[in-house]
Amino acid sequence: DNAINYPLSEVATHFAKIDKDQPIVLYCRSGNRSGQAYQFLQAQGFTQIHNAGGLIEMQESK
């Protein structure tokens, strides 16, 4: 619920004004792009990020 889809190429733009202490869960189809987004956001100083991996993995963990 309340998920927002941002393409990996637009992560820098969309997260530029987001509080760096806000909890964020990242996921994509396979977990690869969410891992890249995680590394980028971590380097930008985000502190409450979690890479949930691939969509199927995330759905199965509910």
Order of alpha helices (4+ residues) and beta strands (2+ residues): alpha-beta-alpha-beta-alpha
